[in-house]
Amino acid sequence: MKTTINFEDFSKVDIRIGTIIEVSDFPKARKPAYQLTINFGALGIKKSSAQITDLYSKKELLNKQVLAIVNFKKKQIANFLSECLVLGIANNNNKIVLLQASKTNIKNGEQVS
C-alpha cells in the first residue's frame, strides 16, 4: 500500500470520463502504445499515450468511454505531447485493462466524485 493521504490530497486529482474519438499507432514509443484523442465535453479534446495494445484493438477503442486524470502536467513522449492519463489496472499477465463506468453514455467531461 502507498502512503496514506487525506481528502484534500485526493480532491486535487481531477478524474473525468471521456470518449475516444481517434486512435493511432505510436511507432516511436519505447513500449507498444496507441495515441488516443479523447473528447471530454466542455473540457475539450485531450491527447494521451496509452500502453494498451495487448488487449485492445484500435477499432475496439474507437468511441469507447474511458476514465482519465485530466489535470496532470503535459508529458512529452517521443514526438507526442500527452495531456491526460487514461486509467487502467494491470491484470495477472501484466496487461493493462482500462477502467470504465459500469453504465454507458455518460456525458463527456463528468467528474468522478
Rosetta constraint file for C-alpha pairs under 8 A:
AtomPair CA 5 CA 9 HARMONIC 6.03 0.50
AtomPair CA 5 CA 10 HARMONIC 7.20 0.50
AtomPair CA 6 CA 10 HARMONIC 6.69 0.50
AtomPair CA 7 CA 11 HARMONIC 6.03 0.50
AtomPair CA 8 CA 12 HARMONIC 6.59 0.50
AtomPair CA 9 CA 13 HARMONIC 7.53 0.50
AtomPair CA 13 CA 69 HARMONIC 6.76 0.50
AtomPair CA 13 CA 71 HARMONIC 6.86 0.50
AtomPair CA 14 CA 69 HARMONIC 5.50 0.50
AtomPair CA 14 CA 70 HARMONIC 5.82 0.50
AtomPair CA 14 CA 71 HARMONIC 5.76 0.50
AtomPair CA 14 CA 111 HARMONIC 7.07 0.50
AtomPair CA 14 CA 112 HARMONIC 7.57 0.50
AtomPair CA 15 CA 67 HARMONIC 6.56 0.50
AtomPair CA 15 CA 68 HARMONIC 5.41 0.50
AtomPair CA 15 CA 69 HARMONIC 4.41 0.50
AtomPair CA 15 CA 70 HARMONIC 6.21 0.50
AtomPair CA 15 CA 111 HARMONIC 5.78 0.50
AtomPair CA 15 CA 112 HARMONIC 5.44 0.50
AtomPair CA 16 CA 40 HARMONIC 7.38 0.50
AtomPair CA 16 CA 67 HARMONIC 5.64 0.50
AtomPair CA 16 CA 68 HARMONIC 5.59 0.50
AtomPair CA 16 CA 69 HARMONIC 6.44 0.50
AtomPair CA 16 CA 70 HARMONIC 6.81 0.50
AtomPair CA 16 CA 108 HARMONIC 7.78 0.50
AtomPair CA 16 CA 109 HARMONIC 5.40 0.50
AtomPair CA 16 CA 110 HARMONIC 5.46 0.50
AtomPair CA 16 CA 111 HARMONIC 4.43 0.50
AtomPair CA 16 CA 112 HARMONIC 5.84 0.50
AtomPair CA 17 CA 40 HARMONIC 6.65 0.50
AtomPair CA 17 CA 65 HARMONIC 6.52 0.50
AtomPair CA 17 CA 66 HARMONIC 5.59 0.50
AtomPair CA 17 CA 67 HARMONIC 4.61 0.50
AtomPair CA 17 CA 68 HARMONIC 6.45 0.50
AtomPair CA 17 CA 106 HARMONIC 7.56 0.50
AtomPair CA 17 CA 107 HARMONIC 7.68 0.50
AtomPair CA 17 CA 108 HARMONIC 5.60 0.50
AtomPair CA 17 CA 109 HARMONIC 5.35 0.50
AtomPair CA 17 CA 110 HARMONIC 5.66 0.50
AtomPair CA 17 CA 111 HARMONIC 6.68 0.50
AtomPair CA 17 CA 112 HARMONIC 7.72 0.50
AtomPair CA 18 CA 38 HARMONIC 5.89 0.50
AtomPair CA 18 CA 39 HARMONIC 5.28 0.50
AtomPair CA 18 CA 40 HARMONIC 4.54 0.50
AtomPair CA 18 CA 41 HARMONIC 7.29 0.50
AtomPair CA 18 CA 65 HARMONIC 5.37 0.50
AtomPair CA 18 CA 66 HARMONIC 5.59 0.50
AtomPair CA 18 CA 67 HARMONIC 6.53 0.50
AtomPair CA 18 CA 68 HARMONIC 7.56 0.50
AtomPair CA 18 CA 107 HARMONIC 7.90 0.50
AtomPair CA 18 CA 108 HARMONIC 4.70 0.50
AtomPair CA 18 CA 109 HARMONIC 5.83 0.50
AtomPair CA 18 CA 110 HARMONIC 7.96 0.50
AtomPair CA 19 CA 38 HARMONIC 5.36 0.50
AtomPair CA 19 CA 39 HARMONIC 5.18 0.50
AtomPair CA 19 CA 40 HARMONIC 6.85 0.50
AtomPair CA 19 CA 63 HARMONIC 5.58 0.50
AtomPair CA 19 CA 64 HARMONIC 5.52 0.50
AtomPair CA 19 CA 65 HARMONIC 4.28 0.50
AtomPair CA 19 CA 66 HARMONIC 6.30 0.50
AtomPair CA 19 CA 108 HARMONIC 6.56 0.50
AtomPair CA 20 CA 36 HARMONIC 6.55 0.50
AtomPair CA 20 CA 37 HARMONIC 5.77 0.50
AtomPair CA 20 CA 38 HARMONIC 4.32 0.50
AtomPair CA 20 CA 39 HARMONIC 6.33 0.50
AtomPair CA 20 CA 61 HARMONIC 6.71 0.50
AtomPair CA 20 CA 62 HARMONIC 5.51 0.50
AtomPair CA 20 CA 63 HARMONIC 5.04 0.50
AtomPair CA 20 CA 64 HARMONIC 5.56 0.50
AtomPair CA 20 CA 65 HARMONIC 6.34 0.50
AtomPair CA 20 CA 66 HARMONIC 7.40 0.50
AtomPair CA 21 CA 36 HARMONIC 7.67 0.50
AtomPair CA 21 CA 37 HARMONIC 5.68 0.50
AtomPair CA 21 CA 38 HARMONIC 5.62 0.50
AtomPair CA 21 CA 39 HARMONIC 6.55 0.50
AtomPair CA 21 CA 62 HARMONIC 5.81 0.50
AtomPair CA 21 CA 63 HARMONIC 5.64 0.50
AtomPair CA 22 CA 36 HARMONIC 5.82 0.50
AtomPair CA 22 CA 37 HARMONIC 4.96 0.50
AtomPair CA 22 CA 38 HARMONIC 7.17 0.50
AtomPair CA 22 CA 62 HARMONIC 6.23 0.50
AtomPair CA 23 CA 34 HARMONIC 6.47 0.50
AtomPair CA 23 CA 35 HARMONIC 5.77 0.50
AtomPair CA 23 CA 36 HARMONIC 4.83 0.50
AtomPair CA 23 CA 37 HARMONIC 6.53 0.50
AtomPair CA 23 CA 58 HARMONIC 5.73 0.50
AtomPair CA 23 CA 61 HARMONIC 7.18 0.50
AtomPair CA 23 CA 62 HARMONIC 6.56 0.50
AtomPair CA 24 CA 34 HARMONIC 5.59 0.50
AtomPair CA 24 CA 35 HARMONIC 5.06 0.50
AtomPair CA 24 CA 36 HARMONIC 6.60 0.50
AtomPair CA 24 CA 58 HARMONIC 7.26 0.50
AtomPair CA 25 CA 33 HARMONIC 6.85 0.50
AtomPair CA 25 CA 34 HARMONIC 4.89 0.50
AtomPair CA 25 CA 35 HARMONIC 6.19 0.50
AtomPair CA 26 CA 32 HARMONIC 7.24 0.50
AtomPair CA 26 CA 33 HARMONIC 5.65 0.50
AtomPair CA 26 CA 34 HARMONIC 5.16 0.50
AtomPair CA 26 CA 35 HARMONIC 5.85 0.50
AtomPair CA 27 CA 32 HARMONIC 7.42 0.50
AtomPair CA 27 CA 33 HARMONIC 7.78 0.50
AtomPair CA 28 CA 78 HARMONIC 6.15 0.50
AtomPair CA 28 CA 79 HARMONIC 7.33 0.50
AtomPair CA 29 CA 33 HARMONIC 6.48 0.50
AtomPair CA 29 CA 77 HARMONIC 7.03 0.50
AtomPair CA 29 CA 78 HARMONIC 6.19 0.50
AtomPair CA 31 CA 51 HARMONIC 7.02 0.50
AtomPair CA 32 CA 51 HARMONIC 5.92 0.50
AtomPair CA 32 CA 52 HARMONIC 7.76 0.50
AtomPair CA 32 CA 53 HARMONIC 6.38 0.50
AtomPair CA 33 CA 49 HARMONIC 6.43 0.50
AtomPair CA 33 CA 50 HARMONIC 5.25 0.50
AtomPair CA 33 CA 51 HARMONIC 4.12 0.50
AtomPair CA 33 CA 52 HARMONIC 6.09 0.50
AtomPair CA 33 CA 53 HARMONIC 5.78 0.50
AtomPair CA 34 CA 49 HARMONIC 5.74 0.50
AtomPair CA 34 CA 50 HARMONIC 5.40 0.50
AtomPair CA 34 CA 51 HARMONIC 6.47 0.50
AtomPair CA 34 CA 52 HARMONIC 7.05 0.50
AtomPair CA 34 CA 53 HARMONIC 6.73 0.50
AtomPair CA 35 CA 47 HARMONIC 7.08 0.50
AtomPair CA 35 CA 48 HARMONIC 5.88 0.50
AtomPair CA 35 CA 49 HARMONIC 4.70 0.50
AtomPair CA 35 CA 50 HARMONIC 6.55 0.50
AtomPair CA 36 CA 47 HARMONIC 5.52 0.50
AtomPair CA 36 CA 48 HARMONIC 5.13 0.50
AtomPair CA 36 CA 49 HARMONIC 6.11 0.50
AtomPair CA 36 CA 50 HARMONIC 7.20 0.50
AtomPair CA 37 CA 45 HARMONIC 6.79 0.50
AtomPair CA 37 CA 46 HARMONIC 5.87 0.50
AtomPair CA 37 CA 47 HARMONIC 4.54 0.50
AtomPair CA 37 CA 48 HARMONIC 6.59 0.50
AtomPair CA 38 CA 45 HARMONIC 5.57 0.50
AtomPair CA 38 CA 46 HARMONIC 5.34 0.50
AtomPair CA 38 CA 47 HARMONIC 6.07 0.50
AtomPair CA 38 CA 48 HARMONIC 7.76 0.50
AtomPair CA 39 CA 44 HARMONIC 6.04 0.50
AtomPair CA 39 CA 45 HARMONIC 4.59 0.50
AtomPair CA 39 CA 46 HARMONIC 6.63 0.50
AtomPair CA 39 CA 108 HARMONIC 6.69 0.50
AtomPair CA 39 CA 109 HARMONIC 7.83 0.50
AtomPair CA 40 CA 44 HARMONIC 5.27 0.50
AtomPair CA 40 CA 45 HARMONIC 5.89 0.50
AtomPair CA 40 CA 46 HARMONIC 7.33 0.50
AtomPair CA 40 CA 108 HARMONIC 4.82 0.50
AtomPair CA 40 CA 109 HARMONIC 4.30 0.50
AtomPair CA 40 CA 110 HARMONIC 7.98 0.50
AtomPair CA 41 CA 45 HARMONIC 7.54 0.50
AtomPair CA 41 CA 107 HARMONIC 7.39 0.50
AtomPair CA 41 CA 108 HARMONIC 4.67 0.50
AtomPair CA 41 CA 109 HARMONIC 4.94 0.50
AtomPair CA 42 CA 108 HARMONIC 7.80 0.50
AtomPair CA 42 CA 109 HARMONIC 6.40 0.50
AtomPair CA 43 CA 109 HARMONIC 6.29 0.50
AtomPair CA 46 CA 82 HARMONIC 7.97 0.50
AtomPair CA 46 CA 83 HARMONIC 5.77 0.50
AtomPair CA 46 CA 84 HARMONIC 6.67 0.50
AtomPair CA 47 CA 81 HARMONIC 7.35 0.50
AtomPair CA 47 CA 82 HARMONIC 5.48 0.50
AtomPair CA 47 CA 83 HARMONIC 5.33 0.50
AtomPair CA 47 CA 84 HARMONIC 6.53 0.50
AtomPair CA 48 CA 81 HARMONIC 7.58 0.50
AtomPair CA 48 CA 82 HARMONIC 4.48 0.50
AtomPair CA 48 CA 83 HARMONIC 5.76 0.50
AtomPair CA 48 CA 84 HARMONIC 5.51 0.50
AtomPair CA 48 CA 85 HARMONIC 6.31 0.50
AtomPair CA 48 CA 86 HARMONIC 7.01 0.50
AtomPair CA 49 CA 77 HARMONIC 7.78 0.50
AtomPair CA 49 CA 80 HARMONIC 7.93 0.50
AtomPair CA 49 CA 82 HARMONIC 5.89 0.50
AtomPair CA 49 CA 85 HARMONIC 7.83 0.50
AtomPair CA 50 CA 85 HARMONIC 7.98 0.50
AtomPair CA 50 CA 86 HARMONIC 6.89 0.50
AtomPair CA 51 CA 96 HARMONIC 7.21 0.50
AtomPair CA 52 CA 56 HARMONIC 6.10 0.50
AtomPair CA 52 CA 95 HARMONIC 7.30 0.50
AtomPair CA 52 CA 96 HARMONIC 5.70 0.50
AtomPair CA 52 CA 97 HARMONIC 7.43 0.50
AtomPair CA 53 CA 57 HARMONIC 6.55 0.50
AtomPair CA 54 CA 95 HARMONIC 6.58 0.50
AtomPair CA 54 CA 96 HARMONIC 7.85 0.50
AtomPair CA 55 CA 95 HARMONIC 7.04 0.50
AtomPair CA 55 CA 96 HARMONIC 7.31 0.50
AtomPair CA 55 CA 97 HARMONIC 7.26 0.50
AtomPair CA 56 CA 60 HARMONIC 6.18 0.50
AtomPair CA 56 CA 61 HARMONIC 6.58 0.50
AtomPair CA 57 CA 61 HARMONIC 6.35 0.50
AtomPair CA 58 CA 62 HARMONIC 6.36 0.50
AtomPair CA 60 CA 64 HARMONIC 7.45 0.50
AtomPair CA 65 CA 100 HARMONIC 6.60 0.50
AtomPair CA 65 CA 101 HARMONIC 7.70 0.50
AtomPair CA 65 CA 104 HARMONIC 7.63 0.50
AtomPair CA 65 CA 105 HARMONIC 7.67 0.50
AtomPair CA 66 CA 86 HARMONIC 6.98 0.50
AtomPair CA 66 CA 87 HARMONIC 7.57 0.50
AtomPair CA 66 CA 98 HARMONIC 7.06 0.50
AtomPair CA 66 CA 99 HARMONIC 6.42 0.50
AtomPair CA 66 CA 100 HARMONIC 5.03 0.50
AtomPair CA 66 CA 101 HARMONIC 7.44 0.50
AtomPair CA 67 CA 86 HARMONIC 5.96 0.50
AtomPair CA 67 CA 87 HARMONIC 5.74 0.50
AtomPair CA 67 CA 99 HARMONIC 6.13 0.50
AtomPair CA 67 CA 100 HARMONIC 5.75 0.50
AtomPair CA 67 CA 101 HARMONIC 7.67 0.50
AtomPair CA 68 CA 84 HARMONIC 6.37 0.50
AtomPair CA 68 CA 85 HARMONIC 5.18 0.50
AtomPair CA 68 CA 86 HARMONIC 4.13 0.50
AtomPair CA 68 CA 87 HARMONIC 5.35 0.50
AtomPair CA 69 CA 84 HARMONIC 5.64 0.50
AtomPair CA 69 CA 85 HARMONIC 5.08 0.50
AtomPair CA 69 CA 86 HARMONIC 6.52 0.50
AtomPair CA 69 CA 87 HARMONIC 7.35 0.50
AtomPair CA 70 CA 83 HARMONIC 7.10 0.50
AtomPair CA 70 CA 84 HARMONIC 4.72 0.50
AtomPair CA 70 CA 85 HARMONIC 6.72 0.50
AtomPair CA 71 CA 84 HARMONIC 6.87 0.50
AtomPair CA 72 CA 83 HARMONIC 7.14 0.50
AtomPair CA 72 CA 84 HARMONIC 6.12 0.50
AtomPair CA 72 CA 85 HARMONIC 7.35 0.50
AtomPair CA 73 CA 83 HARMONIC 7.03 0.50
AtomPair CA 73 CA 84 HARMONIC 7.95 0.50
AtomPair CA 74 CA 81 HARMONIC 6.49 0.50
AtomPair CA 74 CA 82 HARMONIC 5.61 0.50
AtomPair CA 74 CA 83 HARMONIC 4.67 0.50
AtomPair CA 74 CA 84 HARMONIC 7.10 0.50
AtomPair CA 75 CA 81 HARMONIC 5.64 0.50
AtomPair CA 75 CA 82 HARMONIC 5.11 0.50
AtomPair CA 75 CA 83 HARMONIC 6.66 0.50
AtomPair CA 76 CA 80 HARMONIC 5.78 0.50
AtomPair CA 76 CA 81 HARMONIC 4.52 0.50
AtomPair CA 76 CA 82 HARMONIC 6.19 0.50
AtomPair CA 77 CA 81 HARMONIC 6.11 0.50
AtomPair CA 77 CA 82 HARMONIC 6.89 0.50
AtomPair CA 86 CA 98 HARMONIC 7.69 0.50
AtomPair CA 87 CA 98 HARMONIC 6.06 0.50
AtomPair CA 87 CA 99 HARMONIC 5.71 0.50
AtomPair CA 88 CA 96 HARMONIC 5.76 0.50
AtomPair CA 88 CA 97 HARMONIC 5.16 0.50
AtomPair CA 88 CA 98 HARMONIC 4.10 0.50
AtomPair CA 88 CA 99 HARMONIC 4.96 0.50
AtomPair CA 89 CA 95 HARMONIC 7.94 0.50
AtomPair CA 89 CA 96 HARMONIC 5.35 0.50
AtomPair CA 89 CA 97 HARMONIC 5.23 0.50
AtomPair CA 89 CA 98 HARMONIC 6.53 0.50
AtomPair CA 89 CA 99 HARMONIC 7.16 0.50
AtomPair CA 90 CA 94 HARMONIC 4.80 0.50
AtomPair CA 90 CA 95 HARMONIC 5.11 0.50
AtomPair CA 90 CA 96 HARMONIC 4.43 0.50
AtomPair CA 90 CA 97 HARMONIC 6.15 0.50
AtomPair CA 91 CA 95 HARMONIC 5.46 0.50
AtomPair CA 91 CA 96 HARMONIC 6.31 0.50
AtomPair CA 91 CA 97 HARMONIC 6.64 0.50
AtomPair CA 106 CA 110 HARMONIC 7.35 0.50
